[in-house]
Amino acid sequence: MDTDLLKAFVAVTETGGFSSAGKLLHRTQSAISLQIKRLEDRMGEPLFNRTSRNVVLTPAGGRLLPYARHILKLHDEAMRVMGAESPETLIRLGISEEQASTYLPELLPRFAREYPHVRIEVICETSSLLVEDFQNGLLDVVLAIRHTPTQSGQLLGREPLVWVASAERDLPCWDPLPLALNPEGCIFRVHAFAALGREELHWDVRYTSQSPTGINLPVQLGLATTVKTPRSVPERCRIIGAESGLPDLGYVETEIHRSPSQANNEAFNAFCELLTGIVTHADNLEAVPFSPGQ
């Protein structure tokens, strides 16, 4: 069976579309469509139901999927054993700056000991932009804070959000509450506005920055408060809660996105498994029950 056809099939399944699969596999949408048509002709049944919004597996596609993944895994194992594979030397990781400072100090040296010749390119951006770049085929793996569910995102757990203020200054009786937040599109910002709105509290976004430094400095100086996860509370800052009159912020969910085009690469799999293990065993992350579609 043609492994290129199976790779296209798995990519469409995991990304939910022909265009997204093409970007991940660096092929045009029409090329992916042609590959799926050829595979369907060989199977004698349609593998996807196509709608104007997405594609979903047919019962025949569902039966084929575990075999396709197994065949691709065996193929790559055989190539490695026979010395015929040239392993990937670059893994493009998308991660927020605050997640990077938490997880990379453990991840990078551990991975380098096992795969010293693999190059790692780290791109730090907000989660929504990283997921968009991943879907456009620009990143191989992304650790993100979930904004909306996607077919490629595997849920790892959830973290509480907390209000953070300066540890060196008394909290003034602010009205309105001055905030230091990321720009529009940040899920932390959404949680802050929703919580304050429920309590009908007044607020004012005084400081906006894409960088944690731009957020942390006015908070450390006692000029504003912000929203963080407990792992990201900066130096000279403290968590404030109900005693300050601020509402509960709820939780955010952490997820990982892995490129189907690298799914059978040994180094890539090892990197993703190590990252997943470090994140899920971190004290800050709370496991959540698995449900279909995660």
BAKE-200862 format. One record per residue (C-alpha): residue in one letter; x, y, z. Coordinates in steps of 0.001 Angstrom, whole numbers, padded with zeros to 6 digits, always signed. Layout:
BEGIN
AXYZ;...
***
This chain:
BEGIN
M+000000+000000+000000;D+001340+003460-000934;T+002567+005119+002250;D+002250+008612+000711;L-001479+008015+000308;L-001739+006830+003903;K+000163+009892+005143;A-002298+012148+003331;F-005215+010170+004789;V-003915+010453+008361;A-003111+014164+007908;V-006635+014963+006671;T-008105+013004+009580;E-006034+014800+012202;T-006325+018326+010795;G-009957+018100+009726;G-009448+019398+006196;F-007656+019001+002879;S-006178+022495+002951;S-004755+022104+006467;A-003357+018668+005605;G-001702+020129+002524;K+000001+022823+004566;L+001328+020261+007050;L+002612+017988+004290;H+003833+020914+002147;R+001512+020026-000727;T-001342+021772-002461;Q-004939+021120-001507;S-005586+019643-004954;A-002664+017230-004534;I-004067+016014-001219;S-007534+015631-002753;L-006066+013560-005575;Q-004212+011310-003128;I-007377+010709-001103;K-009300+009942-004317;R-006673+007378-005311;L-006797+005764-001873;E-010598+005647-001976;D-010445+004006-005400;R-008121+001332-004025;M-010273+000768-000941;G-013450+000682-003002;E-015284+002932-000538;P-015394+006638+000361;L-013213+007421+003358;F-014541+010898+004173;N-017880+012650+004183;R-017274+016140+002832;T-019376+019142+003850;S-018981+022851+003200;R-017331+023275+006611;N-015230+020178+007273;V-014571+016543+006486;V-015315+013594+008766;L-014441+009930+008534;T-016937+007497+007086;P-017305+004111+008810;A-014850+002726+006242;G-012405+005530+007030;G-012723+004794+010720;R-011854+001146+010102;L-008841+002057+007985;L-007347+004693+010326;P-005702+002418+012961;Y-004251+000204+010202;A-002913+003248+008332;R-001136+004502+011436;H+000267+001052+012156;I+001509+000594+008573;L+003256+003983+008639;K+004895+003139+011958;L+006150-000225+010664;H+007381+001398+007460;D+009483+003951+009327;E+010820+001332+011737;A+011930-000825+008798;M+013623+002153+007149;R+015532+002913+010346;V+016613-000702+010835;M+017872-000886+007257;G+019693+002412+007592;A+017728+003918+004732;E+016220+006844+006611;S+017789+010236+007017;P+016328+011479+010294;E+014892+014955+010621;T+017415+017383+012087;L+015041+020246+012908;I+012033+020437+015239;R+010109+023714+015190;L+008539+024278+018608;G+005891+026915+019280;I+005440+027888+022919;S+004573+030986+024943;E+007416+032794+026689;E+006107+031975+030159;Q+005655+028293+029306;A+009139+028298+027803;S+010681+029632+031012;T+008824+026951+033008;Y+009374+023837+030893;L+012402+024326+028604;P+015074+024302+031346;E+014203+020638+031959;L+013189+019675+028428;L+016162+020869+026394;P+019073+019249+028284;R+017234+015943+028699;F+016426+015777+025001;A+019919+016865+023965;R+021476+013962+025877;E+019516+011453+023744;Y+019476+013339+020425;P+022494+015664+020393;H+022368+016291+016628;V+018734+017421+016392;R+018278+021172+016045;I+015456+022872+017967;E+013914+026121+016733;V+011845+027799+019472;I+009193+030324+018450;C+007554+032262+021306;E+004189+033883+020625;T+000661+033946+022001;S-001144+030623+021863;S-003751+031622+019275;L-001067+032754+016823;L+001018+029632+017438;V-001930+027351+016670;E-002600+029326+013501;D+001040+028915+012431;F+000832+025208+013213;Q-002254+024833+011039;N-000386+026644+008257;G+002449+024112+008436;L+004989+026541+009933;L+005482+024647+013219;D+005954+020970+014052;V+004745+020971+017659;V+002946+023592+019728;L+002314+023798+023456;A-000634+026157+023838;I-003327+027473+026110;R-006564+026327+024501;H-008725+029102+023061;T-011143+026957+021053;P-011173+023162+020544;T-009409+021906+017411;Q-008995+018452+015950;S-005220+018624+016310;G-005094+019741+019955;Q-004561+017039+022594;L-005711+018246+026010;L-003059+017779+028712;G-004671+019395+031761;R-005807+022662+033238;E-004333+025434+035370;P-006029+027972+037622;L-005770+031652+036817;V-004876+034076+039619;W-004730+037809+040179;V-001181+039088+040713;A+000014+042337+042288;S+003238+043776+043693;A+004588+042059+046806;E+006421+045228+047846;R+003480+047642+047972;D+000135+047626+049726;L-002811+047102+047425;P-004560+050475+046957;C-008343+050819+046897;W-008358+051114+043125;D-011462+052306+041306;P-011258+051611+038462;L-008903+048636+038745;P-005771+049280+036631;L-004805+046260+034541;A-001668+045173+032702;L-002626+042611+030059;N-001674+041041+026762;P-003336+042473+023624;E-006698+041388+022222;G-006789+037685+021446;C-005265+036552+024758;I-007467+034110+026666;F-006211+035512+030015;R-007603+038892+029002;V-010951+037294+028168;H-011124+035610+031589;A-010274+038870+033361;F-012985+040864+031578;A-015584+038116+032094;A-014858+037819+035839;L-014875+041572+036437;G-018004+041982+034344;R-019891+039383+036390;E-019173+041362+039555;E-019870+044682+037807;L-016452+046007+038835;H-014813+048901+037012;W-011472+048397+035312;D-009084+050159+032995;V-006402+048521+030839;R-003478+050854+031578;Y-000648+048724+030178;T-000665+046415+027161;S+002263+044307+025970;Q+002918+041141+024003;S+005972+040524+026189;P+005845+039221+029787;T+008421+041866+030698;G+006111+044631+029517;I+003354+043210+031708;N+005463+042357+034747;L+007207+045701+035229;P+004140+047872+035968;V+002810+045137+038248;Q+006109+044909+040156;L+006065+048701+040544;G+002570+048615+042061;L+000971+050418+039129;A-001431+047665+038059;T-002558+044112+038599;T-002553+041293+036056;V-003667+037712+035447;K-001235+034778+035519;T-001051+031072+036182;P+000637+030260+039514;R+003768+028976+037703;S+004267+032390+036078;V+004048+034746+039067;P+007086+037044+038599;E+009623+038000+041228;R+008550+040706+043691;C+004901+039841+043050;R+002237+037926+044958;I-001080+036235+044310;I-004106+038149+045575;G-007582+036684+045872;A-010965+037019+047519;E-009572+039086+050386;S-008834+041850+047872;G-012374+041818+046527;L-011395+040403+043148;P-013484+037634+041561;D-012469+034062+040785;L-010905+033715+037331;G-011505+030024+036689;Y-009157+027769+034729;V-007415+027572+031378;E-006596+024352+029519;T-003175+023344+028216;E-002899+021375+024985;I-000267+020039+022604;H-000430+019989+018802;R+001750+017484+016935;S+002298+017526+013187;P+001078+014376+011396;S+003878+014823+008865;Q+006413+013999+011608;A+004291+011462+013450;N+006600+008527+012666;N+009909+010300+013232;E+011698+008791+016230;A+013360+011990+017437;F+010189+014021+016993;N+008102+011479+018918;A+010665+011363+021706;F+010652+015169+021916;C+006843+015336+022102;E+006586+012557+024662;L+009233+014185+026848;L+007497+017574+026629;T+004123+015992+027414;G+005566+014146+030409;I+007190+017261+031840;V+004008+019313+031457;T+001591+016710+032811;H+003772+015932+035834;A+004248+019584+036746;D+002762+020620+040084;N+000820+023459+038478;L-001195+021285+036087;E-004400+019534+037087;A-005367+016477+035056;V-008793+016481+033427;P-010886+013458+032471;F-010511+012379+028863;S-013537+012649+026637;P-013976+011859+022921;G-012702+014584+020636;Q-009883+015714+022925;
***
